[in-house]
Amino acid sequence: MKPKKILLLAVLSGIITTALFYLFLNKQTAATSASEPVIEMKQVVAAEVDIPKDQQILKENLVVKEIPSDQVHPEMIQDMNTALNQYTTADIKQGEILMNHRIQEKEEEKEVVSRKINEGYRAVSAEVTYVTGVSNLIQPEDYVDVVLTSGEKIESEIILEKVRVLAVGERMTEKKDPAAEPVLYHAVTLELNQEDTVKLVEASAKGVLQLALYSKSDLEEEAESDSNKKTGTDKAAKGTEIITIPAKSIIRQAPSLLANPIEVVKEDTTLLLLNNQETDKDGRIWLQVEMDNKEKGWISSRIIKNEQE
């Protein structure tokens, strides 16, 4: 056989062998792919940043990510529009998938506002500007003095002192991210008893209201000082007579706003303070007291005062 024919046969054999090997590899790859199940993915909505409790959910707070469909819980939110403009019922951490039971509508949020108000108090809003609202630096749970400026001679006076701030605008929680874009507000909601509520409303009609912000460090030092005083007088406190402040105060079976009422007493009712004290999950302090009929119950510490005061 001539050398040229031998070379041609060798080349053809090589091509055929390569083609057969290529076909064999393709069949093996296809068989392997067919044996491996395809993982179906679904989109869910997660938190792009930490979202505090009672905060309105905005678009920039959310991100869409994919997870295996067999890991999708029925309560997981899969449509971003479902969560937009709703309110959180608990703190949500960055990256956490949003669940239906952890968000609520604004109508439900109003009920949350009412639960923040201590027994015997009211929530009342005061209109503020950028200046009178301390450059929008006031946060929920801060304390302020309310100053009224009125009259032709432009006189100013402090009409309310150390008032608790429930909300600024529609926000009821302190801003936790210092780098977050500041949100302007035009009203501050304060917690006041009935008498001070009337005083604030009348003052707002007379002139301009200015808020003066307390230092948190001063409040913490004062709280620590009060705590030290209380520690030294706990034993003497038993048997002390206290007086209710609001027009009507509720004595409850247990130290909680959800506990059943035992008695509704009028303003200036004298109660005997017992040696029991509890703090509920909202940080509200409850004192055990004894009424004139010797029946025992619980009352919030915010609506009583010492008889000698």
C-alpha positions, 0 to 999 in steps of 0.5 A: 500500500502506498504511503499516501493511502496509509496516511489518509487512512490514519487521518480518517481513523483519528477523525472517526475516533475523536467523533465517537469519543465526543459523542460518548462524552456527551451521552455521559454528561446528559445521563449525569444531568438527568440523574441530578434533580433540578432545584426549583427556586422561589423569590422571597422578601428579606430585610435589606437593613435592620428594621426596628419594632413599630416602624413603617416598612419602606422600599429601601428597607427590603430586598428580594432573594431566592431560596429553594422552594422546599424551604419556603414557609407559607408565612414567608412574604413573596411579594414586596408590595405585601410588605410595603408601608406596613408596620413591624410587630417586632425587631427584624434583623438585616437579611431576615426573611419577612413573615406575614405575622410580623407585619401589620396594617396602620389601623392595627398600629394605632392599637399599638400606640394606645398600648404604649400609653400608661394607665391614667395618661393621654397621648396628645400631639403638639405641632412643631417646626424645625426650630421649635422641635429642636432641629428634628433631633427629638426621638421617641422615649426622650423627655422634654420641657414645653415652653410657651411664648405668648403675649404682646410683651413676648413672655416665655414660661415653662408650662410642662416639665419632663414630659415623655415623648411617645412618637415623632411624626408617625415614628414610635421607635428611636432611630437606631442607624445614625447614618440613615436619612433623617425624616422630617416631622411636624408633630410630636406626640406627648404622654400627659395626664388629663389636666396637663392635656388641657393645659397643652391644648390651651397653650397651643392656642395662646402662642408658640410652643417650644420643646426643650430636650433633656440629656439622656445622661442626666436622666440616667444619673437621676434614675440611678440616684432614685434607684439607690434611694429606693434600695435604702427605703424598701423596708420602710415602704411597706405600710406607706399610704399612697394616693391616686392621681388620675380622675379614675384609676384601675386596680388590677388582679395582676401586674399587667394592663391585660389583667382583669380590673378589681376596682375603679377608684377615684382621684385622691383615693388612699391605698396601703402600699404592700412590699411587692413590686413587679415590672412588666414587659413594657418596662411599666412598674406595678405596685401591690396595694391594699384597699379599704376593704382589705382586698389586694391588687396591683396599680401602676406606679405612674398614677400614684404619689406618696400621701406626704407629697 
